[in-house]
């Protein structure tokens, strides 16, 4: 009886596609740190390409008169946000996961909310890796936001190796170069890696020469609780985990949320999530996981950004 029950529990015969595929893909893609915390503008439901309109104006103001005198320059341009197909094809043996799932289903876990089926349990493990990959894709120096902004004319500051003793000076160099057009706007963010954030927290804890040995509010290293909000010279600090893979973590980007676009086809009919139990097909204990989705990036104005990077 026990063996029969285990066989039933581990039989992953359910296929997730269609509407549910969109939900699982959203759980993976949108749980990337930068996206989940509102660090970018998400453009969903893109089939292949979407046009991002950009508008600039000049010479709008003129002396008052009784007549209507059309003047000024309005320039309407566009950029194309193109999404490309991504996929995960994975085959795993169920046996190594069986003990974990048995513990979960029998209530031996300390967590209150656990997956209701083995397939959810299996999918959850994979989606964590997809989310991490998506976060790295957003910021990577090959074709992520840092490179896109650099290529589009962002102000560039050559990076140094960040430490708790120099981090305040280096962050201030980024803020000092902030374009007047975006300084003080609601969506302005100083995006930093975890390395920079740690150095900044340490500096304010007493490790910077201009802070004092007792740190902020004389609290020393206890002044900050992980997960709390950080700011620098009036600008919110956004810890973007994907920046840790750019310049060994010695990287920062100053721009607005509205200037960074992440495109995806979350509700597109090309999205797919399936788990296929191979036991009834070839007698093995293998489970195949198939996931397909689309994603892409675009920026509005490189001139509305400062990047602290080795990119030139």
N, C-alpha and C positions, 0 to 999 in steps of 0.2 A: 504493500500500500504506500509506504513512504517513497519508494522509487518512482511509482506512478505519479505521485504528487509533485515530486521534483521535476519530472519530465514535463508535466503540464505547466508548471511555473516558468520553466526556461524555454518554452516553445514560443518563439517570437514570430508569430504568423501574421500579425497585424501590419498592414502597409499604410504608411502615412503619406498622403499626397493631397493635391487640390487645396482646399481651404486650410486644412491642418498643416500642410507643407509651409504655407505662408507664416503660420504662427511659430513653427519651429525655427524657420529661417530668421524670423524677426528676433527670436530668443538668442540666436547665435550672433547674427550680424549686429543687431542694435544693442547687444550687451557689451560691445567693445567700449572700453572706458570713455574715450572721447565722445562717442555718439551717445552713450547712455546718460552721460552727465550734461548733455546739452552744449557741447563745445563746438558743434558744427551745425550747419543748416542741412537737414535731410530732405532730399527730393525723391519721394517714392514713386513706384509704378512707372518707371521708365522702360519702355520696350527695348530701345537700342540707343537713341540719342535724344537729348533735350537741349533746347537753346536757353542759355542764361543771358538775359538782357543786361547791358550796362549802359548807364546814362551819365553824361557829364555836361556841365553848363559853364558858360563864360560870358562876361560883359552883359549881364542882365540888367543892371541898374543904370538909369539915365535920369537926367534932370526932368522935373515935372513940367507938363504943358497941357494945353487944352485938347491937343490932338492925340490920336492913337498912332504911335510911331513904333512899328515892329522892329525890335533890335535884339541883340544878343545872339549867342551861339549855343545850340543844343546838339550834342553829338550822341546819337544812339548807335551803339555797337552790340555785338553779341559774341558769346563764347559757347562752344559746344561741349556739353557734358555727355561723354560716351561711356556706356557701361559695357563690360565684357563678362563673358560667362566664366564661372568658377565651378569646380566640382570636387567632391570627396568620394572616392571609391575605396572602401575599406573592408577587409575580411578579418574577423577575429574569432577565436575559439571561445565558446561560452564557459568552459571549465574554470579558467582563472577568476571569472567574475561571480561564479556560483556562490561561493562562501560569503562574499560581500552582500549579494542580493538576499541570501537566506537570512543574514543578520538583520538586514533592513526590514524584510517582510515579517520577521518574528518580533520586531520592536526592540532590538538590542542597540539601536542607534540613539545617540543623545539628541539628534535633530527631530523637531516636531513635524516638519513637513518633508515627506519623503515621496519618491515616485511610486505611483499606484500599480505599476506593472514593470516587468523586467525590461520591456522595450523602452519605456520612459527612462529607466535607470541607465540603460545602454546608450540611448541617444544623448542624455544629459552629459555623460562623460565626453562624448565627441564634440558637442556644441561648445564646451569650454575652450577646447583647442581652436575651434573655428573662430570664436570671438577674439582670442589672443592674436591669431593670424590677421584678422581684420584690423585690429588696433595697430599692428605693425605696418600693415599695408597703407594705412592712412598717413603715417608720418615718415615712412622710410625715405632715405636720401636718393633713391633711384628714380622713383616716379610719384612720391607722396607729396604732401602739402609743402614741405620744406623746399623741394626741388621745383615745384610748380611756381611758388612765390619767387624763388630766386630767378627763374627764367623769365618771370613777368615783371621784373624791375624792382623788386623789394630792396629796401635799404639793407645792406649787409654789414655785419660786424664780425670780424674774425674771432673765433672762439679761443678761449684759454682753458686750461685744465681747472675745473671748478673745485674749490675747497671752501671750508667754512670761513676761512680768513679773507678770501677775495670775492665771495659770491655776492655780497651786497654791492660792491663797486661794479661788478660785471652786470648785475641786474639793472643798476642805475644807468649804465651805458646804453642799455636797450631802451629804457623809458625816455632817456634824454633825446634819442633819435626818433621818438614817436611822431608821426606826421600830425600836424595841427588839425587836420581834417577829421581825425578819429579820436584825438585825445579828449577824454571826458564823455564819450558816447557810452550808452548803456551796455552795448555788446562787446566793449573792449576787454580783451583778456591777455594776460601774459602767460603763454603756454610754456611750461617747463617740464623737464624730465623728473623722474623720481630722485635721481642723483642731485639735481639742483635743489629740489624741494627739501631734501634731507639736509643739505649743506646750509640752506637758508634757515631752517628750523634750528639747527645747531648754532648758527651764528647768533640768532636772537636769544639763544639759551646761554650766551656768555662767551662764545668762542670767536667773536669778532672784536677787533681792537676798539671800535667806537661804541660798543654796547655796554661793556663793563662785565666783570667776572660773575655778577649775580644775574645777568640776563634781563629779559623783559619783566617789568614789575617785580624785580628782585626774586623771581621764581626759579631761576636757573634752568636746568634741563627739564623741569616739570611744567614749564609754562604752556606747552602745546599738547593737545590730545589728538592722536591720529584721526583723520577724517574731518577735522575742523577746517573752517575756511581760512585761507591765507590771502594777504594782500601786500602790495608793495607800492609805496608812493601813491596810494589812492587807486591803484589798478588791481582788480581781482587776479589772483594767481590760480591758474588752472593746471593741475598736475595731469599731464597726458602721458600715460604709460608707454605709448609707442615711441615717444621721443628718446627713450632709453637706448634704442638701437641706432640712433643718429649721433655721430661723433662721440661714441662711447659714453653717451649720456650728458656730455657737455654742450647742451643745445637748448635754445629758447626761440620762441616765435611770438611776436607781438602783433596782433591784428584783431579784427572783430569776428564774432560768431557768424555774422551775416556775410562775411567775405570768404568763408570756407564752405564748399558744397560737397556733400556725399550723396551720390545717386545710386539707387538700387531698384530692382523690380520686385519688391516684396510681395505684391499681390498679382504678379505677372503669371501667366499660365506656363511659363518656362520653368518656374520654380518646382522643385521636386525634393521630397524626403521619403526614403523607403528603408525599411529594415526587412531583410529576407532571411528567414531561418532555412538553412540548407539541409536540415535533418531529413525532411520528407522528400527532398530532391535527390540527394546523393548519399544519405545515411551518415553524414559527418555531423560534428557538433559546432560547425562554423556558422557564423551570422555575418551576412553582408550588409553593409550600410552604404546607401547611395544618397548623395545630396547635390543639388544643382541650384545655383542662384546667380545673380548678376550684381556687379558693383563697379563704381567709377568715381573719379574725383575731378573737381574743377575749382578755380579760384576766381573771384571777381576782379579785384584790382591789386596787382603786385605793389603798386605805389602806396597802398594802404596797409603796409606791413613792414616789420623789421625782423630780420632773421639773424640769430646769433649762431653761426655755423662755420665750418671749414669750407663750405661751398663758395665758389667765386664766380 
